[in-house]
Amino acid sequence: AQQVVPPVIQDCSGHNLTLSVSGRVAPVPGVGAQSSSIAQMFDGSTGTASSSRSPLSNTSNWSMEAWLYPTMLPQSGALVMLNGEDGKGKGAGFGFGIGSATGGTGSHLVAYFPGVGWIDSGYAFPKAQQWYDVVVTRDSSTVRFYVNGQRTVASSKLTPKPVSGSGHFSIGSGYDQSSARPTHFFTGAIDEVAVYAQALPIAQVQRYYGEMKK
């Protein structure tokens, strides 16, 4: 769970990031059964938590995980998190969220590589106001998507390598370095955000999902 001391969120994942909160972000009960489990609710138009430092510099092998509770579907290219930053001709990094295969309005789980494009998982979130465990991994050239411990229909995709050189990290939105403003806002709650400098195998993805469901 994130430790909340407004207007910042203290990182509990070992990356030692302090995320600055702006816009409408509020602590809500998290996905875990413990009363101390805390998620963050993002309003979809102003809410974001971000750091000027990105936890991952490796663009070849990585994993991103979060529990999401979308309060509305569909959403328009809404980023749950972005390890990197956008910007005309200057995008870098990688993230994931909810939208369409082109970054427009939709209910699909999508990955986003700024400066490269959007990647459709083939999975459509069936309904809002429900928790989903999402993991996105990349192993050299292949992106894989998992929802609630299971690979999605279009799980394995050969993709171009994300652009390296990112220097920003955001939860609940992306970040546009050209305007120095957050963008691609997510509507709903986010909990248990984690990033890894390796592509998690499916057995580990399922173990993490099972631990939170206990």
C-alpha positions in Angstrom: 0.0 0.0 0.0 1.1 3.5 -0.6 1.8 5.7 2.4 -0.1 9.0 2.0 1.1 12.3 3.5 -0.5 15.0 1.4 0.6 16.3 -1.0 3.0 13.4 -1.7 2.8 9.6 -1.9 5.8 7.7 -0.4 7.0 4.8 -2.4 7.0 1.4 -0.6 8.4 -0.6 -3.5 12.1 -0.2 -2.9 12.7 2.4 -5.7 12.8 5.2 -3.2 10.6 7.5 -5.3 8.5 10.3 -3.7 5.5 11.0 -5.9 4.1 14.5 -5.9 0.3 14.6 -6.1 -1.7 17.2 -8.0 -5.3 17.5 -9.0 -8.1 15.5 -7.4 -6.5 12.4 -5.9 -8.0 10.8 -2.8 -7.1 7.7 -0.7 -9.7 5.0 -0.7 -9.8 1.4 0.5 -7.4 -0.8 -1.4 -7.7 -4.2 -3.0 -6.4 -6.1 0.0 -8.5 -7.4 2.9 -6.5 -5.5 5.5 -8.0 -2.3 6.9 -4.6 -0.6 6.3 -4.7 -1.3 2.5 -5.0 2.0 0.7 -5.5 2.8 -3.0 -5.6 6.1 -4.7 -8.7 7.4 -6.6 -8.0 9.5 -9.7 -10.7 11.8 -11.1 -9.9 11.4 -14.8 -9.3 15.1 -15.6 -6.8 16.5 -13.1 -5.5 13.8 -10.8 -1.9 12.5 -11.0 1.0 11.3 -8.9 4.4 11.7 -10.4 8.1 11.9 -10.0 10.8 13.6 -12.1 12.8 10.4 -11.9 11.8 7.1 -13.5 12.5 3.8 -11.7 13.4 1.9 -14.8 16.0 2.8 -17.5 16.0 -0.7 -19.1 13.7 -0.6 -22.1 14.3 -4.2 -23.3 13.3 -6.4 -20.3 10.8 -5.1 -17.8 7.4 -5.6 -16.1 4.7 -3.3 -14.8 1.9 -4.3 -12.5 -1.0 -2.6 -10.8 -4.5 -3.3 -9.5 -7.1 -1.1 -11.3 -10.6 -0.2 -10.4 -12.0 1.8 -13.4 -15.1 3.7 -12.3 -16.2 4.2 -15.9 -15.8 2.4 -19.2 -14.8 3.1 -21.9 -12.0 5.5 -21.4 -9.9 7.6 -23.9 -6.3 6.5 -24.0 -6.2 6.7 -20.2 -2.8 5.7 -18.7 -2.6 3.8 -15.4 1.1 4.5 -15.3 3.9 5.7 -17.5 7.6 5.1 -17.0 8.7 7.9 -19.3 7.2 11.0 -20.9 5.4 12.1 -24.0 6.1 15.0 -26.2 6.0 15.8 -29.9 9.0 14.0 -31.5 10.5 13.5 -28.0 8.5 10.7 -26.4 10.3 8.0 -24.4 9.6 5.1 -22.1 6.6 2.7 -21.7 3.3 2.4 -19.8 -0.2 0.9 -20.0 -3.8 1.9 -19.6 -7.3 1.7 -21.1 -8.4 2.8 -24.5 -8.4 1.6 -28.1 -5.6 0.2 -30.3 -4.9 3.7 -31.6 -5.1 5.5 -28.2 -8.6 6.6 -28.7 -11.7 5.8 -26.7 -12.2 2.1 -25.8 -12.3 -0.5 -23.0 -9.2 -2.5 -24.0 -6.1 -3.0 -22.0 -3.4 -1.3 -24.1 0.3 -0.6 -23.7 1.8 2.7 -24.8 5.4 3.4 -26.0 5.7 7.2 -26.4 7.2 8.0 -29.7 6.4 4.5 -31.0 2.6 3.9 -30.5 -0.2 2.0 -28.8 -0.3 -1.8 -28.5 -3.7 -3.6 -28.1 -3.8 -6.6 -25.8 -7.0 -7.9 -27.3 -8.6 -7.8 -23.8 -11.7 -5.7 -23.1 -12.5 -4.9 -19.5 -16.0 -6.4 -19.1 -17.3 -3.9 -16.6 -16.4 -0.9 -14.4 -16.3 -0.7 -10.6 -14.4 -4.0 -10.3 -10.8 -4.7 -9.3 -8.4 -6.1 -12.0 -4.8 -7.2 -11.6 -2.9 -6.2 -14.7 0.7 -7.1 -15.6 2.5 -6.0 -18.8 5.9 -7.5 -19.5 8.5 -7.1 -22.3 11.2 -9.7 -23.0 13.6 -8.4 -25.6 11.1 -7.9 -28.4 7.8 -9.4 -27.1 5.1 -7.7 -25.0 2.8 -10.0 -23.0 -0.3 -9.0 -21.2 -2.0 -10.6 -18.1 -5.3 -9.9 -16.4 -6.0 -11.6 -13.1 -3.2 -14.0 -13.6 -4.2 -15.1 -17.1 -2.6 -14.2 -20.5 -4.9 -12.1 -22.7 -6.1 -13.3 -26.1 -3.4 -11.3 -28.0 -0.9 -11.7 -25.2 2.3 -12.1 -27.2 3.2 -9.4 -29.6 6.5 -8.6 -31.4 6.9 -4.9 -31.0 9.4 -2.1 -31.7 11.7 -1.3 -28.7 10.5 1.6 -26.6 12.6 4.7 -26.9 15.1 5.0 -24.1 16.0 8.2 -22.2 12.9 8.7 -20.1 13.1 10.8 -17.0 9.6 10.8 -15.5 7.2 8.5 -13.8 3.5 9.0 -13.5 0.6 7.1 -11.9 -3.0 8.0 -13.0 -1.8 9.8 -16.1 1.0 10.3 -18.5 3.2 13.4 -18.8 3.9 15.7 -21.8 7.3 17.2 -21.6 6.5 19.7 -24.3 3.8 21.4 -22.2 5.2 20.2 -18.8 1.7 19.0 -18.0 0.1 15.6 -17.2 -2.0 14.0 -19.9 -4.0 10.8 -20.7 -5.8 10.9 -17.3 -7.2 7.7 -15.8 -10.6 7.6 -14.1 -10.7 5.2 -11.1 -8.6 3.7 -8.3 -5.1 2.3 -8.6 -3.4 0.1 -6.0 -0.2 -2.0 -5.6 1.8 -0.4 -8.3 5.1 -2.2 -9.0 7.8 -2.1 -11.7 10.5 -4.8 -12.3 13.7 -4.7 -14.3 12.8 -8.1 -15.8 10.0 -9.9 -17.7 8.1 -11.8 -15.0 7.3 -15.4 -15.9 3.7 -16.5 -15.8 4.2 -18.5 -12.7 5.3 -15.4 -10.8 2.5 -13.3 -12.2 0.0 -15.9 -11.0 1.7 -16.1 -7.6 1.5 -12.3 -7.1 -2.2 -12.4 -8.1 -2.9 -15.2 -5.7 -1.2 -13.5 -2.8 -3.4 -10.5 -3.1 -6.6 -12.5 -3.5 -6.1 -14.3 -0.1 
